[in-house]
Amino acid sequence: MKNRVANLFSTTMLSVAAIAPSVHAAEADDIVVTAARSVLPANALPLTIDVIDQETLNQQVAIGGSIVDAVSTLTPSFSPTRQKLSGAGETLRGRSPLYAINGIPQTAPLRDGARDGFTIDPFFVDRVELIYGSNALQGIGGTGGIVNQVTAAPAKSDGLSGRMLVQGNADTGFHGDGIGGKVAGLLAWRGGRWDAMVGAAYEKRGTFYDGHGNRVGTDLTQGETQDSLSWSLFGRFGYALSDTARLDLTMSRFQLKGEGDYIASNGNYLIDRPTTSVRGTPPGVPATSRTESVALTLTDTDLAGGNLIAQIFFNRSRDTYGGEIAPIATFQDIALAPIGSLFDQSQNRSRKYGGKLSYERTIPGFEALTAIVGVDALYDLTEQRLIATARSWVPPTDYRSIAPFAQANLALFDKKLRIAAGVRHEDVKISIDDYATLASYGGFTVSGGTPRFSDTLINGGVILEPWAGIRAYASYAEGYTVPDVGRIARAVGQPNVDIDDYVDIEPIVSNNREIGVEVKRGPLDASAAYFWSTSKNGSLLVQTAIGAPFEIQRQRVEIQGLELNLSVKTPLPGLTLSTGYAHLIGRTDGNATDGMDKVDRDLDGANISPDRLNVAASYVNGPLSARIQTQFFLARQFERAPGNYNPLYRFDGYDVTDLSLRYQTGFGALTLAAQNIFDTFYIDYYSQTVRPNDNAHYFAGRGRNFTLSWDYRF
């Protein structure tokens, strides 16, 4: 990660440093991370931070196909991806991360449709910043951490520049329907105080084949990345108001839509035969994800001796889910059609706008102390519609959050000791009009209301760095989010409920503690971090029956984990060996209504990732670079009730090895990437641990496939 990451600001801090072994590690004093919201370098912040630079990101996207796959591959404590359009059940440190683009939240706080990992094409992303653990850095939603995608910026010199990408992908059998491709272009110009950048990307994805040579099953309801088309537009326009101040207008539009060529053919979990896909036309509209975003940012790096950042933004998403036989009972209404004959499908509609303001500077006369003050505001309107029958599944819901904050960072003993502390006050209001639940939930009338919540969140941390590159740290931080209000509101199953005092929609406050050490000296880059995170009234995804939608249960949650990372530059020039390991334990209260408030069973695969060991070797020599990496997902059993380990709910484990070769020619770079080069057959983690006896959703992982790319820059 030999890069310098640009500026921004800071509100709330938690723990320090474990850099993922597969990301090239930068010197700590080189890194300034935008998602951390401070111009202080990373070694001055008590944060666990990874930065995936553009070269590493492009390499991993060529292998896995998406930013979510890249983050998951490089981060041992991130869940293995489902290789679907939906990211439901994908967690970081056992909790849902907040996805953002240039700090703009992509996650809808009111109804998490789990499509937030697919809101921009990776071609327009310069780097990805990861901040681990529960925190309130970017406001609501970051209980598992923050995945911030920083978009490309024009070159610093005047003139015209650009980039072109042509890419092809095929499965190991080179089936005609398994072939996909991508074309993308980006054109940038700078002249004096003005700069501009515009680009477009188009990608067609073929069907996926598993390690046995069969088509991977299609998830018609949640949506697929296989057998899909996506296109994306991007624009960035800037003007330098002065030598230190500038305005930036950034716009993007992304859409991914299934082609609707396949339907699912059930598998059989009893004989380990996965769900497959066969030719057919699914009912209704193919699953689609669409996101549009606009942001205007004012920055001044020397305003009265400090750094000002002010941003206003607008974000709109429309996510369409497919209709399918399995969950149809949820949509049935005898008043509309006989039971078993009514088809429907849902669509999430979310519109949010807001602003961020922060000012950071050293205190005059006491330059060892750096202070930040600011305020964040977010407004969101979300509804989940049933588009075939024009019904409302999740009623239109308004969300408003205003959060002032202050942060201080004190450097002592020539910066060998730092103390950070801060406070953030969240004031949240949720508004829902009177509504009626669907007939399948009882058709109850629910009294709307405007419940209001507020909480003051604190954080603090200590960093000891007696010698350059050697640190020890400890920290505490509180994260704040609302549960999936939409899932809760739509599933009210009793009469006389008033939203104003309905306890299930109360926010989640999570507490994160972390200790660790880090060594970055010479050829060695190593870190160890131990964390534990608790929430008294947490939020879990629970499926009540096979084929039924997942709903929310509020329970006490406790998570702890160990992360180890090691990277060594060998005596052979250009060769780096690395490894990473994550061990996670998640427990919850199996009976939240008994008043005992104790954890007595394991979190399942929808709420926590398996233990994982990553090993990798990277080689760079002149124009040639290569990488081979293996992920070992370790077997696990789940205690479903005290002393009860149901053999059905277990994870058998598997491993996947990937390869990337890149050669820089005089006219662009050629890359050949191979995912799952040993063509390993496996049932994915989510299917094994969440829906192990659901034959319609018993999915295998993707087998061996190849991607050939030509990437030209001028």
N, C-alpha and C positions, 0 to 999 in steps of 0.2 A: 504494500500500500504506500509506495513511495510517492506521495502526493502532498500538495498543500491544499487544504480544503478552505474555501472562502469563509467570510464572516457571518455573523448574525448575533443572536442575543440569548439571555438566560432567565428562566423564572424559578424552576424548582429542581433540585439536584438530588441524586441518589448516589449510587456507588461507582466505583472506579473501574478499572481497566481490563478486561480480558479480550485480547484481540484474536479473532478467529484464525487458526493456523493456515488456512488456505487463502487468506488475504495478506498481501505483502505488508509487513508492519512498518509504519513510519516512526521516526523518532517522535517522542511524545511532544516535544516543544515545537514540532512542525505542524501539528494538527490543530486547526480551528474549525469546529463542527457547527454548521448552521443550525441543525436541529437542537443543539444545546443552548442556543439563544444567547451566546456570549462571544465576544471577541477574544476572550482569554483562551489560551491553548488548552488542549485536552488534558495535559498533565497538571493543569491548575484546577481541574474540575473533578469532584468526586462522582464520576459517572463511569459506567461500563459502556464502552463505545467501540464499535467496529465501523470502518469505512471501506466500502467496496469500490475501488476506483474503476475508471472506465475500461481499462484494458482487462481487468479481472472480470468485470461485469459482462463485457462482450463475450469473453471466453465461456463463461457459465451459461449465458443466454443461448449461445450456439449449441451447447450440450443439451440443456433442459427446455429451452423455448420460452421462458418467461422470467420476469424479475422475481416472482414468488419462488420459482424453482431455484434460481441463483441464491437467494437469501437462505432458503432451506438447506441447500447443499453445503453452504459455507458455515452454517451456524448449528453446532451440535445440539443446542437446547431448543431449536425450532423443530416443529413437527415435520415428519415426511409429508410432502404434498400429496393431495388426492389425485393430481393430474387431471382435474376437472376445472370448470369455470368457477364453481363454488369453492370458497375457502372455509366453509363451516367446519369446525373441529381442528383447524390449523392454529396452533398456539406457539407463543414464545415464552419460555419459562413457565408453562402451564396456564398462561392467560392470553387473551386476545390482544394482539398488537394494534396500534393505531397507524394506519397507512396515511401518508401525506405526500403531497407534491409541492415542493418549495414551501413547506410548512402549512399548506392548505389541507385541512382534514378531508380525506376521501370517505371515511367511515361515517355512515349515518347514525347519529346517537339514538334515534328513536326506534328504528327498525333495521337491524343489521342484516342486510341481504347477503353478506359474505361474498360480494363481488368486488370489494375495494382493492384487491390486488391486481385487478385488470382495469385500469382507468387511463393509462397512457402507454404508448408503444415504447419498448426499451430503447429503441433507436434514438429517442430524444432525451434520454436520461444520461447525464454526465457521471453521476456517482450515486450510491445509495448509502445513507447514514443510518446506523442502527444504534439505538440507545436502549439498553436492557432494563427490565424490571419496572415495577409500578412507580409511576411518577406523574406529575402534572405539568410537565414542560410545555406541551403544546395544548394544554387545556383538557377538555373532557375526552375520555376514551383510552388513554394509554396505560391500562392496567398491566399489560404484558410487556410493554415497551413501545418504541416508535420506529417505524420504517419510513424514513424520509427520502423521497426521490428528488434529487436536485437536477434540474433540467440544464441543457447545454447553453452556453453563452458565446457570443461572437468573439472572434480573435481580438487581441488588444491592438494590433496594428491596422492602419487604414488599408482599404482595398476589399477585394472579393475573395471569399473562401467558401469551402463546402465539403460535402461528403456524399458518397454514393455507396449503397449496399445492394448486392444481388446474392440471393441465397436459395439453395435447394435442399430438400429433406426427403429421405426415403427410408422405409423399414428394411430390415435385412433381406427380405424376400423380394424387394422391389415390386411389390404389388402395385397395380395401377392406381387403386384408390388410396394407397398409402403415401403417395407422392405429394409433397407440398412445396411451396416456394414463397419468397418474399422479395419485394423491391422497395427501396426507400431512398429518399434524397433530402438533403438539407443544404440550403444556400444562405450564406451570411455576408453582410456588407457593413463596413464601418467607414465613416467619413467625418472627420472633425468631431463634433459633439454628438453626432447621430450614429446609431447602429441599428441594424435590423437582421432578423433571422426568420426564415419561413421553411417549412418542410412538410413532407407527406410520406406515409408508409402504407403499404398494402400487403397483406399476407393471406395466403390460402393454406390451410392445414388439412392434411389428409387424415384418413383413419389411422388409429394406432393398432399395432399387433403385439401380442404378448410373447413370452418366451417359448410358447408351444406353437407359435405361428398362427394363432387364431385372433380374430378381431377382438379388441378390448370392448367390454360392454358399454352401452350408451346410457347415460343418466339423463333421461328426457326431461325430468322435472327441474333438477338443479342446473343443468346446462353443461355443455362440453366445450373444450378447446379443440378436440379432434373434429374432423369434418366440419370446419367452420371457415368463415371469411371475416377478416378484420381490416379496418382502415382507420388511419389516424391523421389528423392535421395539427400542426404546431406553429405558433408564431411568437416571436419575442421582439419588442421594439423599445429602444432605450434612448434617452437624451441626458447628456451631462449638463446639469444646471451650473456647476462650478467644478473646480478641481477636486472637490471632496463630495459633492452632492449629485445625485442622479435620480431619474425616474425610469422605471421599467414597467412596461405593459406586457404581460404574458397570457397567451390564450392557447387552449388545446381542446380538441374534440376526439373522442375515441369511441369506436363501436366494434363489437365482436358479435357475430350472429351465426348460429348454427345453420347448416345448409339443409337439414331435414331429410337426409337420404337414408337414414337407418332407424330401426327400432330395436329394442332390447329383446334378447332371447334368454330366458331364465337359465341360471346355472343350477347346481346342486351342491350345497355346502357339505352334505354328508359324504360325498365322494371327492370333495375338493375340485369340482368342476365349476369354473367361473362363469358369470354372466357374459354373453357375447352379443354381437350386433349382427343383424341380418338386414338385407335390403327391405325397405318399406317406407311408407310416408306416415310420420307421426301426426296425431291429431292436433289441431290448433296452430298457433304461431310458434315457430322454432324459438328456443331460448335465446335471448338477446341481452347484451349489456351495452349501455350507452352513457357516456359521461361527457359533460361540457364544463369548462372551467375558465374563469377570467380573473386575473389579479393585477392590481396596480400597486407598485411598491416605491416608496420614497426612502432613500438612504442618504445619510450624511455622516461620514466618518470623522468629521471634525467640527461638530456643532457645539460651540462654547466649550471646547476641549473634550467633548464626549462623542459617543456613537449613537445616532438616532436611526431607528427603523420604524416606519409606519406603513401598514399594508391594509388594503381593503380587498375583498374577494367575493366572488359569486361562483357557486358550484351547483350543477344540476345533474341528476342521474335518473335514468329510467331503466329498470332491470325487469325483464320479462322472463318468467319461469314457464316451463312446459307443463302441459296437462298429461296425466298418466293414470293408469288403472289403479295403482297402489294407494294413492291418497285421495281417490275420488270420494270416499265416504265422508271426508271432511266437508266437501262442497255440496253434498246432497241436501235437497229440500223438497219434501213431498208436495209443497205448494207450487213448485215450478215444474216438476216432472217426477214420474215414478222412480222409486229407489233403484239405483243401478243404471239409470239411463241418462243422467244429467252430467254433461262434460263441462269442465271449467278449468281455468288456469289463472295464475295470479301475476300481478305486476306491481313492483315497488316504484313509487314516485317520490323523489326527495329533492327538495330545493333548499339550499342553505346559503347564507351570506353573512359576512362578519368583518371584523377588523382586528388588527394586532398593532399595538404601540409599545415601544420600549426605548429607554434611554439609559446608556451605560457610560460611566466615567470614573476615574480615580477621584478621591476626595482631595480637594486643594489643601495643601499643607500636610496631608497625611496620605501620600501616594501609595503606601502599602495596602490601603483599603480601596477596593473597587466595589461600586454599588450600582445596582440596576433597579429601576422602577418602571412599571408599565401597567397596561390593562389589555385584556382580551375580551372580545364580544363575539358571540355566535348565535345566529337565529336559524332555525330549521323547521320546515314544514314537510311532513311525511305522511303518505297514505299507501296502503296496500289494497289494490283493487282486484276484483275478479272480473277479468275483461270479457269473458264470453257471455256473462249474464248481467254485467254492469252493476255488481254488488260491491259493497265495501267489506273487506275482511278485517283490515286494521283501519279504524276510523281516522279521518284527518286529524293530525296531532301537531300542535305547535310547541316548539322548544325554544327557550331563551336562556342564555348563560352570559353573565357578566363577571369577570374575574380580575380584580386588581392584584398586583403582586409586587414584592420587593425582595431583593437578593443581595447578599454581601459576601465578599471574598477577601480574606485578610491573609497577606503573605508575611511570614516572620522568619527571622534568622536567615536572611539572604535567600528567601523562597524555599528553604529546606523544609519548612513546616507551613501548611496552609490550613485555614479553618474557613469553612463555607457554611452559611446558614441562610434560611429564607422563609418567607411566609406567603401564602396565596389564599385569597378568600373567594370561594365559589358561591355564586348566587344563581340558582336555577329555578325556572318556572316552566311548568308543563301545562298546556291547555288542551282539553278534549271536550267536545260537545256531547250531549246525550246521544247514545247509539244503542243498537241491538246486535247481539252476537249472532253468528250463523245458527241455523236450525240444528246442526250437528253438535253444537255446544250447548244446546237447550233453548236458543232463541231468547235469551234473557235481555231485558232492557236495563242498561247501565246508566246511572246518573253521571253526567260529565262533571267537570270541575277544573280548577286551576291550582293544583297542589304546588307548593313552593318549598324549596329546600335550600339550605345554605350550610356551609362548613368552612372552617379555617384549617388549612393544611400547612404543616410545618415540615421542614427538612433541615438536615445538617450533616456535615461530613468533615473528616480530618484526613489530610494526606501528609505523610512523612516521606521525604525524598532526600536522605542524607548524602547520597552520591547520584550524579546524573545517570538516569536510566534504571535506578533501583528505587522502588516505591513500596510502601505499605499503606493501607487505607482502611477506613471503616466509615459507614454512613447509615443514615436512616432517612426515608422519604415516604410520603403518603401520596397515593394515587387516588383519583376521583373519577367516577363515571356513573352513568345511569345504566340499569339493566336494559335488555331489549324490551322496551316498553310496548312495542307493537305486538310481540309474541304474547306478552302478559295480558294486554287489553283484549286481544281477539279470543283468548282462551278462558275468559271469565265464565265459570260454569255453575253459578249460584245466583239466586235472586237478591235484590235489595243491596247491590254493591254501589257504593259511591266513590268515584275516583278520588275525591278530595281526601279520603282517609283510607285508601286501599294500600296496605303496607307493602305489597309486593313491588310497587314501582319506586320505592325509596332508593336513593343512590347507593352505590357501592363505594366504600372507602377501604382501600387496601394499604397495608403497611409493609414496607420492604426494608429489610436490614441486610447489610452485606459487609463482608470483610475479605481482604485478599492481599496478594503480593504480586509484583510485576518486576521482571528483569529484562532490560533491553540494553545489552552491552556486547559489542563486537559481533560475532556471528550468531549470538544467542538471543532469542525472543521468546520468553516464557511467562506464563501467568497462571495463577490459581485464584479462584474466587468461590466463596461459599455464601449462599444467600438463603434467607427464609422470609416468606411472605404470607400474610394472614389477612382474611376479611371475615368479619363476624356475620355479615349478611351477604354472602357471595352469590354468584349467579352461575347456574349450570345448565347446559343443554341436555335435555332428557327426552327420549322417545318412549312414549307410553305403550305403543303397540307396533307390530310390524306394519310398515307402510304408512304409519301416521306421521304427520309433521312433528318436528322437534319443538318442544315448548320449554319454558324457563321454570326452574325451581330455585328458590332462594334458600341457601344453606350456608353454614359455616364452612370455610375452605382454608386449608393450611397447605402450603407448598414449600419445599426446601430442595436445594440442589447444590451440586458441586460441578464447576466447570474448570477443566484443565486444558491448557494450550501450550504447545512447544513447536518452535520453528528454528532450524539450524542451517546456516549456510556452510556447506561442506568444503573441504579443501579443493575439491574439483570445481574450478571456476564455473559459475553459472548454475550449479546444482543446489537446490534447497529442499530439505526434507522437513515435513511437518506432520503433526498429529494433534488431534483434539478429542476431548472426551467430555460427555455430560451425563450426570446421574441425577435423576429427578424423582422425588417422592411427592405425591399429591393425595391428600386425605380430605374427606368431607363428612358431614353429619348425616348419617343414613336415615335418621328420623328427626327431621327438623321440628316436628310438632310435639315431641315428648318433653321439651323444656330442659333437656340435659345439656345442650350446647357443647357437645363434644364430638370429635371426629372419630368415626369407627368403621369407615370403609374407604377403599381406594377410589380416586377419580378414575373414570374410564377413558378410553381412547379419544372421545369427543372433547375431552377437557385437559389432557396432558399428553406429552410426547413420550416415546420410549427412550431408554438409555441408548446412547450412540457413541461409537468410536469412528473417527475420521482419520485416514492416513493419506498422504499425498506426496508426490515428488514433482518438482518443477525444474525445468532446465531452460536457460536463456543463453544463447551464444550468437552474437551478431544478429543477422536477420531471422534466425531460427529460434522458436520457442516451443516448448512442449510441456504437457502436464498429464499425469495419470493420478487418479484419485479413487479411493474406495470408501464407501460408507457402510459400516456394520451397524445395523439396527438390531439391538439385543432383545432376546426373548423375555417375556414378562407374563406373570399371572396377575389377575385382579381379584381382590377380596370384595365380593359383591355385597356381603353382609358380614357381621362379625364372625370370623372363623369359617366363612363359606367362600371357597374358591371354585366357582362354577367353571368346569373345564371348557364350556362353550366360549366363555369370555376370556380368551388368552391370546397372546401374541407369540407366534412361533419364531419370529425374527427372520431376517434375510440380509443379504449384502449385494451391493451394486457397484460396479467399477466403470468409470468413464475415462475417456482419452481425448486429448486435444492436441493438434499439431498446427502450427502457424508459421508461415514463411513470408517475410516482407520482401516483395519484389520492387523493381523500380517503378512499377505502375500499380500500386495497391498491394494489399496483403491478402494472401490466400490462407484459409483456415479449413481444416478437415476435423470435425468433431464427431465422436461416437459415444452415444449413451448406452449404458448396460452392455459393454463390449462382449461379455461372456453369455449374453442372451439368457440371463437368469429368469426363471419363471417364479413368480411369487404373487400371493394375494396381498393387496395393499393393507397398510396398517389400519386405516379407518374401517374397511370392510371386516377385518378380523376382530376388531375390538368393539365396534359400535353396532354393526348390523350383521353379526356372524351367521345368523340363521335366516337372513332375508335373501332368498334366491334371486330376486329381481335386482339386487344391489350388491352382489358378491363379485367385486371387480378385481381383476388381475392388474398388475402394473405393466408398464410399457416395456417391451423387449428391446433388442438391439436395433438402433436406428442411426443413420448417418446424416450429417449436415455439412454441406460444402458452401463456403462463403467467399465472396470477393468484396473487399472493403477498400474503397479508394478515397483519399483525401487530397484536397488541393487548396 
